Amino acid sequence: MTTKIKPASTAKPVTTGKALLNPVATASAIGIAKREGDTFKNEANRLCQLLHQHCKTKKITIGTLKSECKIMAAFINELTHLGEQSIKNVATQFRGAVNEGKVFDLNKNRAEKKGATTKTNATKPTVKLIIVKGTDSYDVSRGLRNALNDKMFREHYGELAAFLIDALDEFEGK
């Protein structure tokens, strides 16, 4: 026995009452929202959460693209305007949102990077000082003094520059 999937235009999800939810029609509605692009994120999140609750109570798991999952097929049928890799990416987000209750966000990496420090910035020192091995301490002192006397450093860190120059003067015996 084969089950036919209703075309997207006739498949309407019922969002009132948990028992009346049609997961195939809801998946199709999410695909339509993606295709049309209008308020996609909010609508997709709302519908994915409905599907998540429904699938959780019925113990249904959304399959992969290659599986014969009717819900995934209904979702993918509405994404014919996308390329192959885009479909894979969107399907992965859809599957995670429905199976695990995650937020359906196609730009989650962009949101995570905004304002966050990356691994390289977190370990990157704010000041880097390179001293050649075997250099005399008075030569190092002169190099530090030249760096502290730099116009840019004095403009931004004047108080620190004055303190460090006093320390260098004391070291050099001035």
VOBA-453170 format. One record per residue: residue number from 1; residue in three letters; chain; x, y, z of N, C-alpha, C in turn. Coordinates in steps of 0.2 Angstrom, whole numbers, always signed. Layout:
N
+-----+-----+----+-------+-------+-------+-------+-------+-------+-------+-------+-------+
|   i |  aa | ch |  n.px |  n.py |  n.pz | ca.px | ca.py | ca.pz |  c.px |  c.py |  c.pz |
+-----+-----+----+-------+-------+-------+-------+-------+-------+-------+-------+-------+
| NUM | ALA |  A |     X |     Y |     Z |     X |     Y |     Z |     X |     Y |     Z |
...
+-----+-----+----+-------+-------+-------+-------+-------+-------+-------+-------+-------+
This chain:
174
+-----+-----+----+-------+-------+-------+-------+-------+-------+-------+-------+-------+
|   i |  aa | ch |  n.px |  n.py |  n.pz | ca.px | ca.py | ca.pz |  c.px |  c.py |  c.pz |
+-----+-----+----+-------+-------+-------+-------+-------+-------+-------+-------+-------+
|   1 | MET |  A |    +4 |    -6 |    +0 |    +0 |    +0 |    +0 |    +4 |    +6 |    +0 |
|   2 | THR |  A |    +3 |   +11 |    -4 |    +7 |   +17 |    -5 |    +3 |   +23 |    -2 |
|   3 | THR |  A |    +6 |   +28 |    +1 |    +3 |   +33 |    +3 |    +5 |   +39 |    -1 |
|   4 | LYS |  A |    +0 |   +43 |    -3 |    +1 |   +49 |    -7 |    +2 |   +55 |    -3 |
|   5 | ILE |  A |    +6 |   +59 |    -5 |    +7 |   +65 |    -1 |    +3 |   +71 |    -5 |
|   6 | LYS |  A |    -1 |   +74 |    -1 |    -5 |   +79 |    -4 |    -1 |   +85 |    -6 |
|   7 | PRO |  A |    -3 |   +88 |   -12 |    +1 |   +94 |   -14 |    +1 |   +99 |    -9 |
|   8 | ALA |  A |    +6 |  +104 |    -9 |    +6 |  +109 |    -4 |    +0 |  +114 |    -4 |
|   9 | SER |  A |    -3 |  +115 |   -10 |    -8 |  +120 |   -10 |   -14 |  +117 |    -6 |
|  10 | THR |  A |   -15 |  +110 |    -6 |   -21 |  +108 |    -2 |   -20 |  +105 |    +5 |
|  11 | ALA |  A |   -13 |  +105 |    +6 |   -11 |  +102 |   +13 |   -11 |  +108 |   +18 |
|  12 | LYS |  A |   -16 |  +108 |   +22 |   -16 |  +114 |   +27 |   -15 |  +111 |   +34 |
|  13 | PRO |  A |   -10 |  +113 |   +38 |    -8 |  +111 |   +45 |   -14 |  +114 |   +49 |
|  14 | VAL |  A |   -16 |  +109 |   +54 |   -21 |  +112 |   +59 |   -16 |  +113 |   +65 |
|  15 | THR |  A |   -16 |  +119 |   +68 |   -12 |  +121 |   +73 |   -15 |  +121 |   +80 |
|  16 | THR |  A |   -22 |  +119 |   +80 |   -25 |  +119 |   +86 |   -27 |  +112 |   +88 |
|  17 | GLY |  A |   -25 |  +110 |   +94 |   -26 |  +104 |   +97 |   -21 |   +99 |   +95 |
|  18 | LYS |  A |   -18 |   +96 |   +99 |   -12 |   +91 |   +98 |   -14 |   +85 |   +94 |
|  19 | ALA |  A |   -20 |   +83 |   +95 |   -22 |   +77 |   +91 |   -23 |   +78 |   +84 |
|  20 | LEU |  A |   -25 |   +84 |   +82 |   -27 |   +86 |   +75 |   -21 |   +88 |   +71 |
|  21 | LEU |  A |   -15 |   +88 |   +73 |    -9 |   +90 |   +69 |    -7 |   +85 |   +64 |
|  22 | ASN |  A |    -7 |   +88 |   +58 |    -4 |   +83 |   +52 |    +3 |   +85 |   +51 |
|  23 | PRO |  A |    +8 |   +80 |   +53 |   +15 |   +82 |   +53 |   +17 |   +83 |   +45 |
|  24 | VAL |  A |   +14 |   +79 |   +41 |   +16 |   +80 |   +34 |   +14 |   +86 |   +31 |
|  25 | ALA |  A |    +8 |   +88 |   +33 |    +6 |   +95 |   +30 |   +10 |  +101 |   +34 |
|  26 | THR |  A |   +11 |  +100 |   +40 |   +15 |  +105 |   +43 |   +22 |  +106 |   +41 |
|  27 | ALA |  A |   +25 |  +100 |   +39 |   +32 |  +100 |   +36 |   +32 |  +104 |   +29 |
|  28 | SER |  A |   +26 |  +102 |   +25 |   +25 |  +105 |   +19 |   +25 |  +113 |   +20 |
|  29 | ALA |  A |   +21 |  +115 |   +25 |   +20 |  +122 |   +26 |   +27 |  +126 |   +28 |
|  30 | ILE |  A |   +31 |  +122 |   +32 |   +38 |  +125 |   +33 |   +42 |  +126 |   +27 |
|  31 | GLY |  A |   +41 |  +121 |   +22 |   +45 |  +122 |   +16 |   +42 |  +127 |   +12 |
|  32 | ILE |  A |   +35 |  +128 |   +12 |   +32 |  +134 |    +8 |   +35 |  +141 |   +11 |
|  33 | ALA |  A |   +35 |  +141 |   +18 |   +37 |  +147 |   +21 |   +45 |  +148 |   +19 |
|  34 | LYS |  A |   +49 |  +143 |   +18 |   +56 |  +144 |   +16 |   +56 |  +147 |    +9 |
|  35 | ARG |  A |   +51 |  +144 |    +5 |   +51 |  +146 |    -2 |   +49 |  +153 |    -3 |
|  36 | GLU |  A |   +44 |  +155 |    +1 |   +41 |  +162 |    +0 |   +46 |  +167 |    +4 |
|  37 | GLY |  A |   +49 |  +165 |    +9 |   +54 |  +169 |   +12 |   +51 |  +174 |   +17 |
|  38 | ASP |  A |   +44 |  +175 |   +17 |   +41 |  +180 |   +21 |   +41 |  +178 |   +29 |
|  39 | THR |  A |   +43 |  +181 |   +33 |   +43 |  +180 |   +40 |   +45 |  +172 |   +41 |
|  40 | PHE |  A |   +50 |  +170 |   +37 |   +52 |  +163 |   +37 |   +54 |  +160 |   +44 |
|  41 | LYS |  A |   +59 |  +164 |   +47 |   +62 |  +162 |   +53 |   +56 |  +161 |   +59 |
|  42 | ASN |  A |   +52 |  +166 |   +60 |   +47 |  +165 |   +65 |   +42 |  +159 |   +64 |
|  43 | GLU |  A |   +40 |  +159 |   +58 |   +35 |  +154 |   +56 |   +38 |  +147 |   +56 |
|  44 | ALA |  A |   +44 |  +146 |   +54 |   +47 |  +140 |   +54 |   +48 |  +138 |   +61 |
|  45 | ASN |  A |   +51 |  +142 |   +65 |   +52 |  +140 |   +72 |   +45 |  +138 |   +76 |
|  46 | ARG |  A |   +40 |  +142 |   +74 |   +33 |  +140 |   +77 |   +31 |  +133 |   +75 |
|  47 | LEU |  A |   +31 |  +132 |   +69 |   +29 |  +126 |   +66 |   +34 |  +120 |   +68 |
|  48 | CYS |  A |   +40 |  +121 |   +68 |   +45 |  +116 |   +70 |   +44 |  +114 |   +78 |
|  49 | GLN |  A |   +42 |  +119 |   +82 |   +41 |  +117 |   +89 |   +34 |  +113 |   +89 |
|  50 | LEU |  A |   +29 |  +115 |   +85 |   +23 |  +111 |   +85 |   +25 |  +104 |   +83 |
|  51 | LEU |  A |   +29 |  +103 |   +78 |   +30 |   +96 |   +75 |   +35 |   +93 |   +81 |
|  52 | HIS |  A |   +39 |   +96 |   +84 |   +43 |   +93 |   +89 |   +39 |   +90 |   +95 |
|  53 | GLN |  A |   +34 |   +94 |   +97 |   +29 |   +92 |  +102 |   +25 |   +86 |  +100 |
|  54 | HIS |  A |   +23 |   +86 |   +94 |   +19 |   +81 |   +91 |   +23 |   +74 |   +90 |
|  55 | CYS |  A |   +29 |   +75 |   +87 |   +33 |   +69 |   +86 |   +36 |   +66 |   +93 |
|  56 | LYS |  A |   +37 |   +70 |   +97 |   +39 |   +68 |  +104 |   +34 |   +64 |  +107 |
|  57 | THR |  A |   +27 |   +66 |  +107 |   +22 |   +62 |  +110 |   +20 |   +56 |  +106 |
|  58 | LYS |  A |   +21 |   +56 |  +100 |   +20 |   +50 |   +96 |   +26 |   +46 |   +95 |
|  59 | LYS |  A |   +32 |   +48 |   +97 |   +38 |   +44 |   +97 |   +40 |   +43 |   +89 |
|  60 | ILE |  A |   +39 |   +49 |   +86 |   +41 |   +49 |   +79 |   +48 |   +52 |   +78 |
|  61 | THR |  A |   +52 |   +50 |   +74 |   +59 |   +53 |   +72 |   +59 |   +55 |   +65 |
|  62 | ILE |  A |   +61 |   +61 |   +64 |   +62 |   +63 |   +57 |   +68 |   +60 |   +54 |
|  63 | GLY |  A |   +67 |   +57 |   +48 |   +73 |   +54 |   +45 |   +77 |   +59 |   +41 |
|  64 | THR |  A |   +82 |   +56 |   +38 |   +87 |   +60 |   +34 |   +84 |   +61 |   +27 |
|  65 | LEU |  A |   +88 |   +64 |   +22 |   +86 |   +65 |   +16 |   +85 |   +59 |   +12 |
|  66 | LYS |  A |   +89 |   +54 |   +13 |   +89 |   +48 |    +9 |   +84 |   +43 |   +12 |
|  67 | SER |  A |   +82 |   +44 |   +18 |   +77 |   +39 |   +21 |   +70 |   +40 |   +17 |
|  68 | GLU |  A |   +65 |   +36 |   +19 |   +59 |   +36 |   +16 |   +54 |   +40 |   +21 |
|  69 | CYS |  A |   +56 |   +45 |   +24 |   +52 |   +48 |   +29 |   +47 |   +53 |   +25 |
|  70 | LYS |  A |   +41 |   +52 |   +27 |   +35 |   +56 |   +23 |   +36 |   +63 |   +25 |
|  71 | ILE |  A |   +38 |   +64 |   +32 |   +38 |   +71 |   +34 |   +44 |   +75 |   +31 |
|  72 | MET |  A |   +50 |   +72 |   +30 |   +55 |   +75 |   +27 |   +54 |   +76 |   +20 |
|  73 | ALA |  A |   +51 |   +71 |   +17 |   +49 |   +72 |    +9 |   +44 |   +78 |    +8 |
|  74 | ALA |  A |   +39 |   +79 |   +13 |   +35 |   +84 |   +12 |   +39 |   +91 |   +12 |
|  75 | PHE |  A |   +43 |   +91 |   +17 |   +47 |   +97 |   +18 |   +52 |   +98 |   +12 |
|  76 | ILE |  A |   +55 |   +93 |    +9 |   +60 |   +94 |    +4 |   +56 |   +96 |    -3 |
|  77 | ASN |  A |   +50 |   +93 |    -4 |   +46 |   +94 |   -10 |   +45 |  +102 |   -11 |
|  78 | GLU |  A |   +45 |  +106 |    -6 |   +44 |  +113 |    -6 |   +50 |  +117 |    -8 |
|  79 | LEU |  A |   +56 |  +113 |    -8 |   +63 |  +117 |    -8 |   +66 |  +116 |   -15 |
|  80 | THR |  A |   +62 |  +115 |   -20 |   +65 |  +113 |   -27 |   +68 |  +119 |   -30 |
|  81 | HIS |  A |   +67 |  +125 |   -27 |   +71 |  +131 |   -30 |   +78 |  +132 |   -27 |
|  82 | LEU |  A |   +80 |  +128 |   -22 |   +87 |  +128 |   -19 |   +91 |  +123 |   -23 |
|  83 | GLY |  A |   +98 |  +124 |   -22 |  +103 |  +119 |   -25 |  +103 |  +113 |   -20 |
|  84 | GLU |  A |  +107 |  +108 |   -22 |  +108 |  +102 |   -18 |  +111 |  +103 |   -11 |
|  85 | GLN |  A |  +116 |  +107 |   -11 |  +119 |  +108 |    -4 |  +115 |  +112 |    +0 |
|  86 | SER |  A |  +111 |  +117 |    -2 |  +107 |  +121 |    +2 |  +101 |  +117 |    +4 |
|  87 | ILE |  A |   +99 |  +113 |    +0 |   +93 |  +108 |    +3 |   +96 |  +104 |    +9 |
|  88 | LYS |  A |  +102 |  +101 |    +8 |  +105 |   +97 |   +13 |  +106 |  +101 |   +20 |
|  89 | ASN |  A |  +108 |  +107 |   +19 |  +109 |  +112 |   +25 |  +102 |  +113 |   +28 |
|  90 | VAL |  A |   +97 |  +115 |   +24 |   +91 |  +117 |   +27 |   +87 |  +110 |   +30 |
|  91 | ALA |  A |   +88 |  +105 |   +27 |   +85 |   +98 |   +30 |   +89 |   +97 |   +36 |
|  92 | THR |  A |   +95 |   +98 |   +37 |   +99 |   +96 |   +43 |   +96 |  +101 |   +49 |
|  93 | GLN |  A |   +95 |  +107 |   +47 |   +92 |  +111 |   +52 |   +85 |  +109 |   +54 |
|  94 | PHE |  A |   +81 |  +108 |   +49 |   +74 |  +106 |   +50 |   +74 |   +99 |   +55 |
|  95 | ARG |  A |   +78 |   +95 |   +53 |   +78 |   +88 |   +57 |   +80 |   +89 |   +64 |
|  96 | GLY |  A |   +85 |   +93 |   +65 |   +87 |   +95 |   +72 |   +82 |   +99 |   +76 |
|  97 | ALA |  A |   +78 |  +103 |   +72 |   +73 |  +107 |   +76 |   +67 |  +103 |   +78 |
|  98 | VAL |  A |   +65 |   +98 |   +73 |   +60 |   +94 |   +75 |   +62 |   +88 |   +80 |
|  99 | ASN |  A |   +67 |   +85 |   +78 |   +69 |   +79 |   +83 |   +71 |   +81 |   +90 |
| 100 | GLU |  A |   +75 |   +87 |   +90 |   +78 |   +89 |   +96 |   +75 |   +95 |   +99 |
| 101 | GLY |  A |   +71 |   +98 |   +96 |   +68 |  +104 |   +99 |   +72 |  +111 |   +98 |
| 102 | LYS |  A |   +77 |  +110 |   +94 |   +82 |  +116 |   +93 |   +79 |  +121 |   +89 |
| 103 | VAL |  A |   +82 |  +127 |   +89 |   +79 |  +133 |   +86 |   +81 |  +132 |   +78 |
| 104 | PHE |  A |   +76 |  +133 |   +74 |   +77 |  +132 |   +67 |   +80 |  +139 |   +64 |
| 105 | ASP |  A |   +86 |  +139 |   +64 |   +90 |  +145 |   +62 |   +95 |  +144 |   +56 |
| 106 | LEU |  A |   +94 |  +146 |   +50 |   +99 |  +145 |   +45 |  +105 |  +149 |   +46 |
| 107 | ASN |  A |  +105 |  +154 |   +50 |  +111 |  +158 |   +51 |  +114 |  +158 |   +58 |
| 108 | LYS |  A |  +113 |  +152 |   +61 |  +115 |  +151 |   +68 |  +123 |  +153 |   +69 |
| 109 | ASN |  A |  +127 |  +151 |   +64 |  +134 |  +152 |   +65 |  +135 |  +160 |   +65 |
| 110 | ARG |  A |  +132 |  +164 |   +61 |  +133 |  +171 |   +60 |  +131 |  +174 |   +67 |
| 111 | ALA |  A |  +125 |  +172 |   +70 |  +123 |  +174 |   +77 |  +128 |  +173 |   +82 |
| 112 | GLU |  A |  +131 |  +167 |   +82 |  +136 |  +165 |   +87 |  +142 |  +169 |   +87 |
| 113 | LYS |  A |  +144 |  +171 |   +81 |  +151 |  +174 |   +80 |  +150 |  +182 |   +82 |
| 114 | LYS |  A |  +144 |  +184 |   +81 |  +143 |  +191 |   +82 |  +145 |  +193 |   +90 |
| 115 | GLY |  A |  +150 |  +197 |   +91 |  +151 |  +199 |   +98 |  +155 |  +194 |  +102 |
| 116 | ALA |  A |  +156 |  +188 |   +99 |  +159 |  +183 |  +103 |  +167 |  +183 |  +101 |
| 117 | THR |  A |  +171 |  +181 |  +106 |  +178 |  +181 |  +105 |  +179 |  +174 |  +102 |
| 118 | THR |  A |  +183 |  +174 |   +96 |  +185 |  +168 |   +93 |  +191 |  +165 |   +97 |
| 119 | LYS |  A |  +192 |  +159 |   +95 |  +198 |  +155 |   +99 |  +204 |  +158 |   +98 |
| 120 | THR |  A |  +206 |  +161 |   +92 |  +212 |  +164 |   +91 |  +213 |  +171 |   +95 |
| 121 | ASN |  A |  +207 |  +175 |   +96 |  +207 |  +181 |   +99 |  +207 |  +180 |  +107 |
| 122 | ALA |  A |  +204 |  +174 |  +109 |  +204 |  +173 |  +116 |  +211 |  +171 |  +119 |
| 123 | THR |  A |  +216 |  +168 |  +115 |  +222 |  +166 |  +117 |  +227 |  +171 |  +115 |
| 124 | LYS |  A |  +225 |  +176 |  +111 |  +230 |  +181 |  +108 |  +232 |  +186 |  +113 |
| 125 | PRO |  A |  +238 |  +187 |  +114 |  +241 |  +192 |  +119 |  +239 |  +199 |  +117 |
| 126 | THR |  A |  +238 |  +204 |  +122 |  +236 |  +211 |  +120 |  +243 |  +215 |  +118 |
| 127 | VAL |  A |  +248 |  +213 |  +121 |  +255 |  +216 |  +120 |  +259 |  +210 |  +118 |
| 128 | LYS |  A |  +263 |  +211 |  +113 |  +268 |  +206 |  +111 |  +275 |  +209 |  +111 |
| 129 | LEU |  A |  +279 |  +206 |  +115 |  +286 |  +209 |  +115 |  +291 |  +204 |  +113 |
| 130 | ILE |  A |  +295 |  +205 |  +108 |  +300 |  +200 |  +106 |  +307 |  +203 |  +107 |
| 131 | ILE |  A |  +310 |  +199 |  +111 |  +317 |  +200 |  +113 |  +322 |  +195 |  +110 |
| 132 | VAL |  A |  +327 |  +197 |  +106 |  +331 |  +192 |  +103 |  +336 |  +189 |  +109 |
| 133 | LYS |  A |  +336 |  +183 |  +108 |  +340 |  +179 |  +113 |  +347 |  +182 |  +114 |
| 134 | GLY |  A |  +350 |  +183 |  +120 |  +357 |  +185 |  +121 |  +357 |  +193 |  +120 |
| 135 | THR |  A |  +352 |  +196 |  +120 |  +352 |  +204 |  +119 |  +354 |  +207 |  +126 |
| 136 | ASP |  A |  +358 |  +212 |  +127 |  +360 |  +215 |  +133 |  +354 |  +219 |  +136 |
| 137 | SER |  A |  +353 |  +219 |  +142 |  +347 |  +222 |  +146 |  +347 |  +229 |  +144 |
| 138 | TYR |  A |  +352 |  +233 |  +143 |  +352 |  +240 |  +141 |  +350 |  +241 |  +134 |
| 139 | ASP |  A |  +351 |  +236 |  +130 |  +348 |  +237 |  +123 |  +341 |  +236 |  +123 |
| 140 | VAL |  A |  +338 |  +231 |  +127 |  +331 |  +230 |  +128 |  +328 |  +236 |  +131 |
| 141 | SER |  A |  +331 |  +239 |  +136 |  +329 |  +245 |  +139 |  +328 |  +251 |  +134 |
| 142 | ARG |  A |  +333 |  +252 |  +129 |  +332 |  +257 |  +124 |  +327 |  +255 |  +119 |
| 143 | GLY |  A |  +326 |  +249 |  +117 |  +320 |  +247 |  +113 |  +313 |  +248 |  +116 |
| 144 | LEU |  A |  +313 |  +247 |  +123 |  +307 |  +248 |  +126 |  +305 |  +256 |  +126 |
| 145 | ARG |  A |  +311 |  +260 |  +127 |  +310 |  +267 |  +127 |  +308 |  +270 |  +121 |
| 146 | ASN |  A |  +311 |  +267 |  +115 |  +308 |  +269 |  +108 |  +301 |  +267 |  +107 |
| 147 | ALA |  A |  +299 |  +262 |  +110 |  +292 |  +260 |  +109 |  +287 |  +264 |  +113 |
| 148 | LEU |  A |  +289 |  +266 |  +119 |  +285 |  +270 |  +123 |  +285 |  +278 |  +121 |
| 149 | ASN |  A |  +290 |  +280 |  +117 |  +291 |  +287 |  +115 |  +287 |  +287 |  +108 |
| 150 | ASP |  A |  +284 |  +282 |  +105 |  +280 |  +282 |   +99 |  +274 |  +286 |  +100 |
| 151 | LYS |  A |  +273 |  +291 |   +95 |  +267 |  +296 |   +96 |  +261 |  +292 |   +97 |
| 152 | MET |  A |  +259 |  +287 |   +94 |  +253 |  +283 |   +94 |  +252 |  +280 |  +101 |
| 153 | PHE |  A |  +257 |  +278 |  +104 |  +257 |  +275 |  +111 |  +256 |  +280 |  +116 |
| 154 | ARG |  A |  +259 |  +286 |  +115 |  +259 |  +291 |  +120 |  +252 |  +294 |  +120 |
| 155 | GLU |  A |  +249 |  +295 |  +114 |  +242 |  +298 |  +113 |  +237 |  +293 |  +117 |
| 156 | HIS |  A |  +237 |  +287 |  +116 |  +232 |  +282 |  +119 |  +234 |  +280 |  +126 |
| 157 | TYR |  A |  +240 |  +280 |  +128 |  +242 |  +277 |  +134 |  +247 |  +281 |  +138 |
| 158 | GLY |  A |  +246 |  +288 |  +138 |  +250 |  +293 |  +141 |  +253 |  +291 |  +148 |
| 159 | GLU |  A |  +248 |  +290 |  +152 |  +249 |  +289 |  +159 |  +254 |  +283 |  +160 |
| 160 | LEU |  A |  +252 |  +277 |  +156 |  +256 |  +271 |  +157 |  +263 |  +272 |  +154 |
| 161 | ALA |  A |  +264 |  +276 |  +148 |  +270 |  +278 |  +145 |  +274 |  +282 |  +150 |
| 162 | ALA |  A |  +272 |  +287 |  +154 |  +275 |  +291 |  +159 |  +278 |  +286 |  +164 |
| 163 | PHE |  A |  +274 |  +282 |  +167 |  +276 |  +277 |  +172 |  +281 |  +273 |  +170 |
| 164 | LEU |  A |  +281 |  +270 |  +164 |  +286 |  +265 |  +162 |  +293 |  +269 |  +160 |
| 165 | ILE |  A |  +292 |  +275 |  +158 |  +298 |  +279 |  +156 |  +302 |  +280 |  +163 |
| 166 | ASP |  A |  +298 |  +282 |  +168 |  +301 |  +283 |  +174 |  +305 |  +277 |  +177 |
| 167 | ALA |  A |  +302 |  +271 |  +176 |  +305 |  +265 |  +178 |  +311 |  +263 |  +174 |
| 168 | LEU |  A |  +311 |  +265 |  +167 |  +317 |  +264 |  +163 |  +322 |  +269 |  +165 |
| 169 | ASP |  A |  +320 |  +275 |  +167 |  +325 |  +280 |  +169 |  +329 |  +277 |  +176 |
| 170 | GLU |  A |  +325 |  +275 |  +180 |  +328 |  +272 |  +186 |  +332 |  +266 |  +185 |
| 171 | PHE |  A |  +330 |  +262 |  +180 |  +334 |  +256 |  +178 |  +341 |  +258 |  +175 |
| 172 | GLU |  A |  +341 |  +263 |  +171 |  +347 |  +266 |  +168 |  +351 |  +270 |  +172 |
| 173 | GLY |  A |  +348 |  +272 |  +178 |  +352 |  +276 |  +183 |  +352 |  +284 |  +181 |
| 174 | LYS |  A |  +347 |  +286 |  +178 |  +346 |  +293 |  +176 |  +342 |  +297 |  +182 |
+-----+-----+----+-------+-------+-------+-------+-------+-------+-------+-------+-------+
